[in-house]
Amino acid sequence: MDRHEAITKMKELGEGKVCMFLTSMDQRPIPSRPMAVQQVCDKGNFWFLSSRTSAKDQQLRQDPQVQLMFADTSNAEYMSVLGTAEEIDSMEKKKELWSSMAKAWFPGGVEDPDLTVIKVTTTGAHYWDTKHGKLVSMIKILGAAVTGNPADIGVEGTIKL
């Protein structure tokens, strides 16, 4: 998979979706929370709106290594992304990523002093999805269960940028 295909795959599986955002990778259990991806840019970076005072942002200041875990069970698509996170305090980027839904967390709007942006620079990723969509995959699984032959339904790969 070339760079363009890799970024296209990450956008397909991550943009506009919710992932589990894992921080402080050396702690057990690893701190995690659901986060909505605002954007996957053309460089393969994942962008989030966040709270400057949140535990997550504080953890990132101590250890910027993160993992993003995506699971779309309705389409049998999954992705794990490793990366390095950084807090960005750019009004331009805040405005670019802002949506009316964000007001639920930031009542002061895009000007809210607690609002920050997190950029995750991807260092590696792995994905799993179906070759033919969920319905065809289910039919193939049923067929494999009846015949005893392995089902050829999935695709997986490593994404390198």
Secondary structure, DSSP 8 states (H G I E B T S, - for coil): --HHHHHHHHHHHHTT-EEEEE--TTSSS--EEEEE--EE-TTS-EEEEEETTSHHHHHHHH--EEEEEEEETTTTEEEEEEEEEEEE--HHHHHHH--GGGGGT-TTGGG-TTEEEEEEEEEEEEEEEESS-HHHHHHHHHHHHHH------EEEEEE--
